[in-house]
Amino acid sequence: MTSDQIFAVVKRVVLTVLPDVSPEEIQPQRSLAELGANSIDRLDVTMGALEALHLHVSMVEFAGVSNLQGLVSVLERHLTGNSQT
């Protein structure tokens, strides 16, 4: 799965969790906080993406993520099997 495909999954989840956000606002360099997500929303997006991709990843892995591209990078690393878990 490519980064673009993973981002598409994340974008779908964001639109579900944050229905007032327009699809055009969801860009890789944007943070969930910039899109109006509170801490529960951010957890819902992360968990929703993990569920959609059938992944199990420790939440600690997402600690340094500052934007949607960072989220995609963590997910991609685990999908390609390059993780250290």
PDB file of N, CA, C and O in Angstrom:
ATOM      1  N   MET A   1       0.843  -1.173   0.000  1.00  0.00           N
ATOM      2  CA  MET A   1       0.000   0.000   0.000  1.00  0.00           C
ATOM      3  C   MET A   1       0.894   1.244   0.000  1.00  0.00           C
ATOM      4  O   MET A   1       1.862   1.328   0.757  1.00  0.00           O
ATOM      5  N   THR A   2       0.558   2.187  -0.847  1.00  0.00           N
ATOM      6  CA  THR A   2       1.372   3.402  -0.967  1.00  0.00           C
ATOM      7  C   THR A   2       0.988   4.439   0.090  1.00  0.00           C
ATOM      8  O   THR A   2      -0.050   4.335   0.744  1.00  0.00           O
ATOM      9  N   SER A   3       1.845   5.423   0.234  1.00  0.00           N
ATOM     10  CA  SER A   3       1.553   6.534   1.154  1.00  0.00           C
ATOM     11  C   SER A   3       0.256   7.234   0.773  1.00  0.00           C
ATOM     12  O   SER A   3      -0.535   7.605   1.640  1.00  0.00           O
ATOM     13  N   ASP A   4       0.042   7.410  -0.518  1.00  0.00           N
ATOM     14  CA  ASP A   4      -1.186   8.070  -0.981  1.00  0.00           C
ATOM     15  C   ASP A   4      -2.421   7.259  -0.614  1.00  0.00           C
ATOM     16  O   ASP A   4      -3.445   7.828  -0.236  1.00  0.00           O
ATOM     17  N   GLN A   5      -2.337   5.953  -0.720  1.00  0.00           N
ATOM     18  CA  GLN A   5      -3.465   5.094  -0.359  1.00  0.00           C
ATOM     19  C   GLN A   5      -3.725   5.143   1.145  1.00  0.00           C
ATOM     20  O   GLN A   5      -4.875   5.182   1.582  1.00  0.00           O
ATOM     21  N   ILE A   6      -2.656   5.142   1.928  1.00  0.00           N
ATOM     22  CA  ILE A   6      -2.796   5.238   3.387  1.00  0.00           C
ATOM     23  C   ILE A   6      -3.389   6.591   3.750  1.00  0.00           C
ATOM     24  O   ILE A   6      -4.265   6.676   4.611  1.00  0.00           O
ATOM     25  N   PHE A   7      -2.913   7.652   3.096  1.00  0.00           N
ATOM     26  CA  PHE A   7      -3.462   8.981   3.363  1.00  0.00           C
ATOM     27  C   PHE A   7      -4.950   9.027   3.030  1.00  0.00           C
ATOM     28  O   PHE A   7      -5.720   9.668   3.746  1.00  0.00           O
ATOM     29  N   ALA A   8      -5.365   8.363   1.963  1.00  0.00           N
ATOM     30  CA  ALA A   8      -6.787   8.323   1.594  1.00  0.00           C
ATOM     31  C   ALA A   8      -7.613   7.661   2.699  1.00  0.00           C
ATOM     32  O   ALA A   8      -8.724   8.099   2.995  1.00  0.00           O
ATOM     33  N   VAL A   9      -7.072   6.615   3.301  1.00  0.00           N
ATOM     34  CA  VAL A   9      -7.753   5.959   4.419  1.00  0.00           C
ATOM     35  C   VAL A   9      -7.854   6.917   5.597  1.00  0.00           C
ATOM     36  O   VAL A   9      -8.924   7.067   6.187  1.00  0.00           O
ATOM     37  N   VAL A  10      -6.748   7.564   5.942  1.00  0.00           N
ATOM     38  CA  VAL A  10      -6.732   8.519   7.050  1.00  0.00           C
ATOM     39  C   VAL A  10      -7.732   9.644   6.776  1.00  0.00           C
ATOM     40  O   VAL A  10      -8.465  10.055   7.675  1.00  0.00           O
ATOM     41  N   LYS A  11      -7.763  10.131   5.564  1.00  0.00           N
ATOM     42  CA  LYS A  11      -8.669  11.220   5.200  1.00  0.00           C
ATOM     43  C   LYS A  11     -10.126  10.808   5.395  1.00  0.00           C
ATOM     44  O   LYS A  11     -10.927  11.586   5.913  1.00  0.00           O
ATOM     45  N   ARG A  12     -10.472   9.582   4.981  1.00  0.00           N
ATOM     46  CA  ARG A  12     -11.838   9.086   5.171  1.00  0.00           C
ATOM     47  C   ARG A  12     -12.190   9.040   6.659  1.00  0.00           C
ATOM     48  O   ARG A  12     -13.299   9.402   7.052  1.00  0.00           O
ATOM     49  N   VAL A  13     -11.250   8.599   7.471  1.00  0.00           N
ATOM     50  CA  VAL A  13     -11.492   8.529   8.912  1.00  0.00           C
ATOM     51  C   VAL A  13     -11.658   9.935   9.486  1.00  0.00           C
ATOM     52  O   VAL A  13     -12.554  10.169  10.297  1.00  0.00           O
ATOM     53  N   VAL A  14     -10.815  10.858   9.079  1.00  0.00           N
ATOM     54  CA  VAL A  14     -10.916  12.239   9.559  1.00  0.00           C
ATOM     55  C   VAL A  14     -12.293  12.810   9.218  1.00  0.00           C
ATOM     56  O   VAL A  14     -12.919  13.461  10.055  1.00  0.00           O
ATOM     57  N   LEU A  15     -12.761  12.570   8.003  1.00  0.00           N
ATOM     58  CA  LEU A  15     -14.066  13.090   7.590  1.00  0.00           C
ATOM     59  C   LEU A  15     -15.203  12.476   8.393  1.00  0.00           C
ATOM     60  O   LEU A  15     -16.237  13.113   8.594  1.00  0.00           O
ATOM     61  N   THR A  16     -15.021  11.258   8.848  1.00  0.00           N
ATOM     62  CA  THR A  16     -16.025  10.606   9.688  1.00  0.00           C
ATOM     63  C   THR A  16     -16.014  11.197  11.100  1.00  0.00           C
ATOM     64  O   THR A  16     -17.065  11.487  11.671  1.00  0.00           O
ATOM     65  N   VAL A  17     -14.823  11.368  11.648  1.00  0.00           N
ATOM     66  CA  VAL A  17     -14.683  11.874  13.021  1.00  0.00           C
ATOM     67  C   VAL A  17     -14.967  13.376  13.092  1.00  0.00           C
ATOM     68  O   VAL A  17     -15.532  13.861  14.073  1.00  0.00           O
ATOM     69  N   LEU A  18     -14.574  14.103  12.055  1.00  0.00           N
ATOM     70  CA  LEU A  18     -14.746  15.565  12.015  1.00  0.00           C
ATOM     71  C   LEU A  18     -15.601  15.945  10.802  1.00  0.00           C
ATOM     72  O   LEU A  18     -15.073  16.465   9.819  1.00  0.00           O
ATOM     73  N   PRO A  19     -16.906  15.693  10.858  1.00  0.00           N
ATOM     74  CA  PRO A  19     -17.761  15.903   9.685  1.00  0.00           C
ATOM     75  C   PRO A  19     -17.863  17.352   9.216  1.00  0.00           C
ATOM     76  O   PRO A  19     -18.280  17.596   8.084  1.00  0.00           O
ATOM     77  N   ASP A  20     -17.496  18.316  10.052  1.00  0.00           N
ATOM     78  CA  ASP A  20     -17.562  19.726   9.649  1.00  0.00           C
ATOM     79  C   ASP A  20     -16.340  20.179   8.857  1.00  0.00           C
ATOM     80  O   ASP A  20     -16.309  21.300   8.348  1.00  0.00           O
ATOM     81  N   VAL A  21     -15.340  19.319   8.751  1.00  0.00           N
ATOM     82  CA  VAL A  21     -14.122  19.653   8.007  1.00  0.00           C
ATOM     83  C   VAL A  21     -14.349  19.303   6.535  1.00  0.00           C
ATOM     84  O   VAL A  21     -14.864  18.230   6.219  1.00  0.00           O
ATOM     85  N   SER A  22     -13.965  20.207   5.645  1.00  0.00           N
ATOM     86  CA  SER A  22     -14.108  19.917   4.217  1.00  0.00           C
ATOM     87  C   SER A  22     -12.929  19.065   3.749  1.00  0.00           C
ATOM     88  O   SER A  22     -11.828  19.180   4.289  1.00  0.00           O
ATOM     89  N   PRO A  23     -13.151  18.216   2.753  1.00  0.00           N
ATOM     90  CA  PRO A  23     -12.072  17.365   2.253  1.00  0.00           C
ATOM     91  C   PRO A  23     -10.836  18.151   1.807  1.00  0.00           C
ATOM     92  O   PRO A  23      -9.712  17.664   1.935  1.00  0.00           O
ATOM     93  N   GLU A  24     -11.039  19.354   1.290  1.00  0.00           N
ATOM     94  CA  GLU A  24      -9.922  20.169   0.808  1.00  0.00           C
ATOM     95  C   GLU A  24      -9.012  20.627   1.943  1.00  0.00           C
ATOM     96  O   GLU A  24      -7.831  20.900   1.725  1.00  0.00           O
ATOM     97  N   GLU A  25      -9.560  20.712   3.150  1.00  0.00           N
ATOM     98  CA  GLU A  25      -8.765  21.151   4.308  1.00  0.00           C
ATOM     99  C   GLU A  25      -7.806  20.066   4.796  1.00  0.00           C
ATOM    100  O   GLU A  25      -6.831  20.364   5.485  1.00  0.00           O
ATOM    101  N   ILE A  26      -8.075  18.835   4.448  1.00  0.00           N
ATOM    102  CA  ILE A  26      -7.289  17.711   4.955  1.00  0.00           C
ATOM    103  C   ILE A  26      -6.080  17.518   4.051  1.00  0.00           C
ATOM    104  O   ILE A  26      -6.166  16.907   2.986  1.00  0.00           O
ATOM    105  N   GLN A  27      -4.952  18.056   4.505  1.00  0.00           N
ATOM    106  CA  GLN A  27      -3.694  18.012   3.772  1.00  0.00           C
ATOM    107  C   GLN A  27      -2.634  17.366   4.654  1.00  0.00           C
ATOM    108  O   GLN A  27      -2.704  17.479   5.878  1.00  0.00           O
ATOM    109  N   PRO A  28      -1.648  16.689   4.057  1.00  0.00           N
ATOM    110  CA  PRO A  28      -0.633  15.979   4.846  1.00  0.00           C
ATOM    111  C   PRO A  28       0.105  16.841   5.860  1.00  0.00           C
ATOM    112  O   PRO A  28       0.456  16.353   6.934  1.00  0.00           O
ATOM    113  N   GLN A  29       0.348  18.103   5.551  1.00  0.00           N
ATOM    114  CA  GLN A  29       1.115  18.963   6.448  1.00  0.00           C
ATOM    115  C   GLN A  29       0.279  19.517   7.600  1.00  0.00           C
ATOM    116  O   GLN A  29       0.830  20.109   8.528  1.00  0.00           O
ATOM    117  N   ARG A  30      -1.026  19.338   7.556  1.00  0.00           N
ATOM    118  CA  ARG A  30      -1.920  19.852   8.602  1.00  0.00           C
ATOM    119  C   ARG A  30      -1.952  18.907   9.796  1.00  0.00           C
ATOM    120  O   ARG A  30      -1.826  17.692   9.642  1.00  0.00           O
ATOM    121  N   SER A  31      -2.120  19.468  10.967  1.00  0.00           N
ATOM    122  CA  SER A  31      -2.294  18.643  12.170  1.00  0.00           C
ATOM    123  C   SER A  31      -3.788  18.471  12.413  1.00  0.00           C
ATOM    124  O   SER A  31      -4.610  19.247  11.925  1.00  0.00           O
ATOM    125  N   LEU A  32      -4.115  17.447  13.172  1.00  0.00           N
ATOM    126  CA  LEU A  32      -5.513  17.241  13.539  1.00  0.00           C
ATOM    127  C   LEU A  32      -6.015  18.395  14.394  1.00  0.00           C
ATOM    128  O   LEU A  32      -7.178  18.783  14.285  1.00  0.00           O
ATOM    129  N   ALA A  33      -5.155  18.948  15.241  1.00  0.00           N
ATOM    130  CA  ALA A  33      -5.545  20.093  16.065  1.00  0.00           C
ATOM    131  C   ALA A  33      -5.914  21.289  15.186  1.00  0.00           C
ATOM    132  O   ALA A  33      -6.872  22.003  15.481  1.00  0.00           O
ATOM    133  N   GLU A  34      -5.160  21.508  14.113  1.00  0.00           N
ATOM    134  CA  GLU A  34      -5.468  22.599  13.177  1.00  0.00           C
ATOM    135  C   GLU A  34      -6.833  22.407  12.528  1.00  0.00           C
ATOM    136  O   GLU A  34      -7.497  23.373  12.154  1.00  0.00           O
ATOM    137  N   LEU A  35      -7.239  21.158  12.401  1.00  0.00           N
ATOM    138  CA  LEU A  35      -8.536  20.847  11.793  1.00  0.00           C
ATOM    139  C   LEU A  35      -9.670  20.898  12.817  1.00  0.00           C
ATOM    140  O   LEU A  35     -10.829  20.658  12.480  1.00  0.00           O
ATOM    141  N   GLY A  36      -9.327  21.216  14.080  1.00  0.00           N
ATOM    142  CA  GLY A  36     -10.331  21.352  15.116  1.00  0.00           C
ATOM    143  C   GLY A  36     -10.547  20.121  15.976  1.00  0.00           C
ATOM    144  O   GLY A  36     -11.512  20.055  16.738  1.00  0.00           O
ATOM    145  N   ALA A  37      -9.658  19.144  15.862  1.00  0.00           N
ATOM    146  CA  ALA A  37      -9.795  17.912  16.635  1.00  0.00           C
ATOM    147  C   ALA A  37      -9.307  18.104  18.067  1.00  0.00           C
ATOM    148  O   ALA A  37      -8.239  18.670  18.302  1.00  0.00           O
ATOM    149  N   ASN A  38     -10.104  17.626  19.019  1.00  0.00           N
ATOM    150  CA  ASN A  38      -9.651  17.610  20.408  1.00  0.00           C
ATOM    151  C   ASN A  38      -8.911  16.289  20.652  1.00  0.00           C
ATOM    152  O   ASN A  38      -8.745  15.494  19.728  1.00  0.00           O
ATOM    153  N   SER A  39      -8.477  16.059  21.864  1.00  0.00           N
ATOM    154  CA  SER A  39      -7.673  14.862  22.143  1.00  0.00           C
ATOM    155  C   SER A  39      -8.448  13.571  21.889  1.00  0.00           C
ATOM    156  O   SER A  39      -7.870  12.590  21.422  1.00  0.00           O
ATOM    157  N   ILE A  40      -9.739  13.555  22.187  1.00  0.00           N
ATOM    158  CA  ILE A  40     -10.553  12.361  21.933  1.00  0.00           C
ATOM    159  C   ILE A  40     -10.698  12.145  20.425  1.00  0.00           C
ATOM    160  O   ILE A  40     -10.606  11.014  19.948  1.00  0.00           O
ATOM    161  N   ASP A  41     -10.924  13.227  19.676  1.00  0.00           N
ATOM    162  CA  ASP A  41     -11.020  13.121  18.216  1.00  0.00           C
ATOM    163  C   ASP A  41      -9.729  12.562  17.628  1.00  0.00           C
ATOM    164  O   ASP A  41      -9.761  11.717  16.734  1.00  0.00           O
ATOM    165  N   ARG A  42      -8.595  13.037  18.135  1.00  0.00           N
ATOM    166  CA  ARG A  42      -7.305  12.572  17.610  1.00  0.00           C
ATOM    167  C   ARG A  42      -7.128  11.079  17.869  1.00  0.00           C
ATOM    168  O   ARG A  42      -6.628  10.347  17.015  1.00  0.00           O
ATOM    169  N   LEU A  43      -7.536  10.641  19.040  1.00  0.00           N
ATOM    170  CA  LEU A  43      -7.477   9.215  19.349  1.00  0.00           C
ATOM    171  C   LEU A  43      -8.424   8.432  18.439  1.00  0.00           C
ATOM    172  O   LEU A  43      -8.072   7.358  17.951  1.00  0.00           O
ATOM    173  N   ASP A  44      -9.622   8.967  18.213  1.00  0.00           N
ATOM    174  CA  ASP A  44     -10.584   8.302  17.328  1.00  0.00           C
ATOM    175  C   ASP A  44     -10.044   8.174  15.907  1.00  0.00           C
ATOM    176  O   ASP A  44     -10.237   7.142  15.264  1.00  0.00           O
ATOM    177  N   VAL A  45      -9.372   9.209  15.411  1.00  0.00           N
ATOM    178  CA  VAL A  45      -8.789   9.148  14.065  1.00  0.00           C
ATOM    179  C   VAL A  45      -7.705   8.075  14.007  1.00  0.00           C
ATOM    180  O   VAL A  45      -7.666   7.268  13.079  1.00  0.00           O
ATOM    181  N   THR A  46      -6.835   8.074  15.002  1.00  0.00           N
ATOM    182  CA  THR A  46      -5.752   7.093  15.035  1.00  0.00           C
ATOM    183  C   THR A  46      -6.313   5.677  15.115  1.00  0.00           C
ATOM    184  O   THR A  46      -5.907   4.801  14.352  1.00  0.00           O
ATOM    185  N   MET A  47      -7.231   5.458  16.027  1.00  0.00           N
ATOM    186  CA  MET A  47      -7.815   4.126  16.190  1.00  0.00           C
ATOM    187  C   MET A  47      -8.614   3.711  14.952  1.00  0.00           C
ATOM    188  O   MET A  47      -8.582   2.548  14.547  1.00  0.00           O
ATOM    189  N   GLY A  48      -9.321   4.659  14.360  1.00  0.00           N
ATOM    190  CA  GLY A  48     -10.087   4.363  13.147  1.00  0.00           C
ATOM    191  C   GLY A  48      -9.191   3.973  11.990  1.00  0.00           C
ATOM    192  O   GLY A  48      -9.513   3.061  11.228  1.00  0.00           O
ATOM    193  N   ALA A  49      -8.061   4.662  11.853  1.00  0.00           N
ATOM    194  CA  ALA A  49      -7.116   4.321  10.784  1.00  0.00           C
ATOM    195  C   ALA A  49      -6.499   2.952  11.029  1.00  0.00           C
ATOM    196  O   ALA A  49      -6.353   2.157  10.100  1.00  0.00           O
ATOM    197  N   LEU A  50      -6.139   2.677  12.275  1.00  0.00           N
ATOM    198  CA  LEU A  50      -5.580   1.361  12.601  1.00  0.00           C
ATOM    199  C   LEU A  50      -6.583   0.257  12.288  1.00  0.00           C
ATOM    200  O   LEU A  50      -6.227  -0.776  11.720  1.00  0.00           O
ATOM    201  N   GLU A  51      -7.829   0.483  12.661  1.00  0.00           N
ATOM    202  CA  GLU A  51      -8.872  -0.512  12.399  1.00  0.00           C
ATOM    203  C   GLU A  51      -9.084  -0.712  10.898  1.00  0.00           C
ATOM    204  O   GLU A  51      -9.183  -1.843  10.423  1.00  0.00           O
ATOM    205  N   ALA A  52      -9.153   0.393  10.160  1.00  0.00           N
ATOM    206  CA  ALA A  52      -9.372   0.308   8.713  1.00  0.00           C
ATOM    207  C   ALA A  52      -8.235  -0.426   8.008  1.00  0.00           C
ATOM    208  O   ALA A  52      -8.448  -1.098   6.998  1.00  0.00           O
ATOM    209  N   LEU A  53      -7.026  -0.291   8.552  1.00  0.00           N
ATOM    210  CA  LEU A  53      -5.850  -0.925   7.940  1.00  0.00           C
ATOM    211  C   LEU A  53      -5.520  -2.276   8.585  1.00  0.00           C
ATOM    212  O   LEU A  53      -4.543  -2.924   8.209  1.00  0.00           O
ATOM    213  N   HIS A  54      -6.331  -2.691   9.547  1.00  0.00           N
ATOM    214  CA  HIS A  54      -6.133  -3.969  10.242  1.00  0.00           C
ATOM    215  C   HIS A  54      -4.749  -4.051  10.882  1.00  0.00           C
ATOM    216  O   HIS A  54      -4.037  -5.046  10.741  1.00  0.00           O
ATOM    217  N   LEU A  55      -4.389  -2.985  11.586  1.00  0.00           N
ATOM    218  CA  LEU A  55      -3.090  -2.913  12.258  1.00  0.00           C
ATOM    219  C   LEU A  55      -3.274  -2.839  13.770  1.00  0.00           C
ATOM    220  O   LEU A  55      -4.290  -2.356  14.269  1.00  0.00           O
ATOM    221  N   HIS A  56      -2.272  -3.326  14.479  1.00  0.00           N
ATOM    222  CA  HIS A  56      -2.189  -3.176  15.931  1.00  0.00           C
ATOM    223  C   HIS A  56      -0.845  -2.519  16.215  1.00  0.00           C
ATOM    224  O   HIS A  56       0.206  -3.136  16.037  1.00  0.00           O
ATOM    225  N   VAL A  57      -0.883  -1.268  16.656  1.00  0.00           N
ATOM    226  CA  VAL A  57       0.330  -0.496  16.898  1.00  0.00           C
ATOM    227  C   VAL A  57       0.186   0.170  18.264  1.00  0.00           C
ATOM    228  O   VAL A  57      -0.870   0.715  18.585  1.00  0.00           O
ATOM    229  N   SER A  58       1.228   0.127  19.052  1.00  0.00           N
ATOM    230  CA  SER A  58       1.223   0.785  20.350  1.00  0.00           C
ATOM    231  C   SER A  58       1.046   2.288  20.172  1.00  0.00           C
ATOM    232  O   SER A  58       1.628   2.891  19.271  1.00  0.00           O
ATOM    233  N   MET A  59       0.246   2.878  21.033  1.00  0.00           N
ATOM    234  CA  MET A  59       0.019   4.322  20.969  1.00  0.00           C
ATOM    235  C   MET A  59       1.304   5.111  21.194  1.00  0.00           C
ATOM    236  O   MET A  59       1.399   6.261  20.765  1.00  0.00           O
ATOM    237  N   VAL A  60       2.278   4.524  21.847  1.00  0.00           N
ATOM    238  CA  VAL A  60       3.571   5.182  22.069  1.00  0.00           C
ATOM    239  C   VAL A  60       4.216   5.549  20.732  1.00  0.00           C
ATOM    240  O   VAL A  60       4.918   6.556  20.637  1.00  0.00           O
ATOM    241  N   GLU A  61       3.983   4.746  19.714  1.00  0.00           N
ATOM    242  CA  GLU A  61       4.559   4.993  18.378  1.00  0.00           C
ATOM    243  C   GLU A  61       4.089   6.324  17.789  1.00  0.00           C
ATOM    244  O   GLU A  61       4.770   6.907  16.945  1.00  0.00           O
ATOM    245  N   PHE A  62       2.936   6.798  18.232  1.00  0.00           N
ATOM    246  CA  PHE A  62       2.357   8.014  17.673  1.00  0.00           C
ATOM    247  C   PHE A  62       2.706   9.262  18.483  1.00  0.00           C
ATOM    248  O   PHE A  62       2.264  10.361  18.146  1.00  0.00           O
ATOM    249  N   ALA A  63       3.489   9.103  19.539  1.00  0.00           N
ATOM    250  CA  ALA A  63       3.790  10.203  20.454  1.00  0.00           C
ATOM    251  C   ALA A  63       4.430  11.407  19.766  1.00  0.00           C
ATOM    252  O   ALA A  63       4.111  12.540  20.124  1.00  0.00           O
ATOM    253  N   GLY A  64       5.301  11.210  18.814  1.00  0.00           N
ATOM    254  CA  GLY A  64       5.986  12.326  18.167  1.00  0.00           C
ATOM    255  C   GLY A  64       5.316  12.827  16.902  1.00  0.00           C
ATOM    256  O   GLY A  64       5.861  13.689  16.213  1.00  0.00           O
ATOM    257  N   VAL A  65       4.152  12.305  16.590  1.00  0.00           N
ATOM    258  CA  VAL A  65       3.457  12.684  15.358  1.00  0.00           C
ATOM    259  C   VAL A  65       2.876  14.084  15.509  1.00  0.00           C
ATOM    260  O   VAL A  65       2.143  14.364  16.458  1.00  0.00           O
ATOM    261  N   SER A  66       3.211  14.959  14.564  1.00  0.00           N
ATOM    262  CA  SER A  66       2.737  16.342  14.659  1.00  0.00           C
ATOM    263  C   SER A  66       1.760  16.730  13.553  1.00  0.00           C
ATOM    264  O   SER A  66       1.104  17.768  13.637  1.00  0.00           O
ATOM    265  N   ASN A  67       1.665  15.900  12.521  1.00  0.00           N
ATOM    266  CA  ASN A  67       0.736  16.210  11.434  1.00  0.00           C
ATOM    267  C   ASN A  67       0.252  14.910  10.780  1.00  0.00           C
ATOM    268  O   ASN A  67       0.669  13.818  11.165  1.00  0.00           O
ATOM    269  N   LEU A  68      -0.617  15.042   9.805  1.00  0.00           N
ATOM    270  CA  LEU A  68      -1.179  13.859   9.158  1.00  0.00           C
ATOM    271  C   LEU A  68      -0.112  13.054   8.419  1.00  0.00           C
ATOM    272  O   LEU A  68      -0.213  11.829   8.343  1.00  0.00           O
ATOM    273  N   GLN A  69       0.898  13.714   7.880  1.00  0.00           N
ATOM    274  CA  GLN A  69       1.972  12.981   7.215  1.00  0.00           C
ATOM    275  C   GLN A  69       2.710  12.100   8.212  1.00  0.00           C
ATOM    276  O   GLN A  69       3.094  10.978   7.881  1.00  0.00           O
ATOM    277  N   GLY A  70       2.908  12.587   9.406  1.00  0.00           N
ATOM    278  CA  GLY A  70       3.545  11.777  10.445  1.00  0.00           C
ATOM    279  C   GLY A  70       2.719  10.552  10.785  1.00  0.00           C
ATOM    280  O   GLY A  70       3.266   9.467  10.982  1.00  0.00           O
ATOM    281  N   LEU A  71       1.413  10.716  10.856  1.00  0.00           N
ATOM    282  CA  LEU A  71       0.514   9.590  11.109  1.00  0.00           C
ATOM    283  C   LEU A  71       0.626   8.574   9.987  1.00  0.00           C
ATOM    284  O   LEU A  71       0.739   7.374  10.238  1.00  0.00           O
ATOM    285  N   VAL A  72       0.597   9.050   8.759  1.00  0.00           N
ATOM    286  CA  VAL A  72       0.730   8.167   7.603  1.00  0.00           C
ATOM    287  C   VAL A  72       2.069   7.428   7.648  1.00  0.00           C
ATOM    288  O   VAL A  72       2.121   6.233   7.356  1.00  0.00           O
ATOM    289  N   SER A  73       3.129   8.107   8.003  1.00  0.00           N
ATOM    290  CA  SER A  73       4.460   7.485   8.053  1.00  0.00           C
ATOM    291  C   SER A  73       4.513   6.330   9.054  1.00  0.00           C
ATOM    292  O   SER A  73       5.072   5.272   8.763  1.00  0.00           O
ATOM    293  N   VAL A  74       3.924   6.542  10.241  1.00  0.00           N
ATOM    294  CA  VAL A  74       3.903   5.466  11.239  1.00  0.00           C
ATOM    295  C   VAL A  74       3.099   4.281  10.704  1.00  0.00           C
ATOM    296  O   VAL A  74       3.531   3.133  10.809  1.00  0.00           O
ATOM    297  N   LEU A  75       1.939   4.562  10.135  1.00  0.00           N
ATOM    298  CA  LEU A  75       1.106   3.489   9.599  1.00  0.00           C
ATOM    299  C   LEU A  75       1.823   2.746   8.468  1.00  0.00           C
ATOM    300  O   LEU A  75       1.789   1.517   8.402  1.00  0.00           O
ATOM    301  N   GLU A  76       2.463   3.499   7.591  1.00  0.00           N
ATOM    302  CA  GLU A  76       3.175   2.888   6.469  1.00  0.00           C
ATOM    303  C   GLU A  76       4.313   1.992   6.952  1.00  0.00           C
ATOM    304  O   GLU A  76       4.523   0.902   6.420  1.00  0.00           O
ATOM    305  N   ARG A  77       5.030   2.450   7.942  1.00  0.00           N
ATOM    306  CA  ARG A  77       6.137   1.666   8.482  1.00  0.00           C
ATOM    307  C   ARG A  77       5.640   0.308   8.982  1.00  0.00           C
ATOM    308  O   ARG A  77       6.307  -0.709   8.787  1.00  0.00           O
ATOM    309  N   HIS A  78       4.490   0.292   9.613  1.00  0.00           N
ATOM    310  CA  HIS A  78       3.956  -0.968  10.137  1.00  0.00           C
ATOM    311  C   HIS A  78       3.325  -1.821   9.038  1.00  0.00           C
ATOM    312  O   HIS A  78       3.342  -3.049   9.124  1.00  0.00           O
ATOM    313  N   LEU A  79       2.784  -1.199   8.032  1.00  0.00           N
ATOM    314  CA  LEU A  79       2.215  -1.964   6.922  1.00  0.00           C
ATOM    315  C   LEU A  79       3.290  -2.645   6.084  1.00  0.00           C
ATOM    316  O   LEU A  79       3.073  -3.725   5.535  1.00  0.00           O
ATOM    317  N   THR A  80       4.442  -2.006   5.992  1.00  0.00           N
ATOM    318  CA  THR A  80       5.505  -2.579   5.163  1.00  0.00           C
ATOM    319  C   THR A  80       6.391  -3.532   5.945  1.00  0.00           C
ATOM    320  O   THR A  80       7.306  -4.133   5.382  1.00  0.00           O
ATOM    321  N   GLY A  81       6.127  -3.675   7.242  1.00  0.00           N
ATOM    322  CA  GLY A  81       6.872  -4.622   8.048  1.00  0.00           C
ATOM    323  C   GLY A  81       8.240  -4.146   8.480  1.00  0.00           C
ATOM    324  O   GLY A  81       9.077  -4.952   8.885  1.00  0.00           O
ATOM    325  N   ASN A  82       8.488  -2.818   8.399  1.00  0.00           N
ATOM    326  CA  ASN A  82       9.790  -2.281   8.790  1.00  0.00           C
ATOM    327  C   ASN A  82       9.825  -1.850  10.241  1.00  0.00           C
ATOM    328  O   ASN A  82      10.769  -1.181  10.661  1.00  0.00           O
ATOM    329  N   SER A  83       8.809  -2.221  11.022  1.00  0.00           N
ATOM    330  CA  SER A  83       8.780  -1.787  12.418  1.00  0.00           C
ATOM    331  C   SER A  83       9.636  -2.695  13.284  1.00  0.00           C
ATOM    332  O   SER A  83      10.043  -3.783  12.877  1.00  0.00           O
ATOM    333  N   GLN A  84       9.892  -2.219  14.473  1.00  0.00           N
ATOM    334  CA  GLN A  84      10.702  -2.966  15.417  1.00  0.00           C
ATOM    335  C   GLN A  84       9.849  -3.630  16.510  1.00  0.00           C
ATOM    336  O   GLN A  84      10.358  -3.944  17.586  1.00  0.00           O
ATOM    337  N   THR A  85       8.546  -3.844  16.235  1.00  0.00           N
ATOM    338  CA  THR A  85       7.664  -4.423  17.253  1.00  0.00           C
ATOM    339  C   THR A  85       7.668  -5.905  17.253  1.00  0.00           C
ATOM    340  O   THR A  85       6.972  -6.525  18.057  1.00  0.00           O
TER     341      THR A  85
END
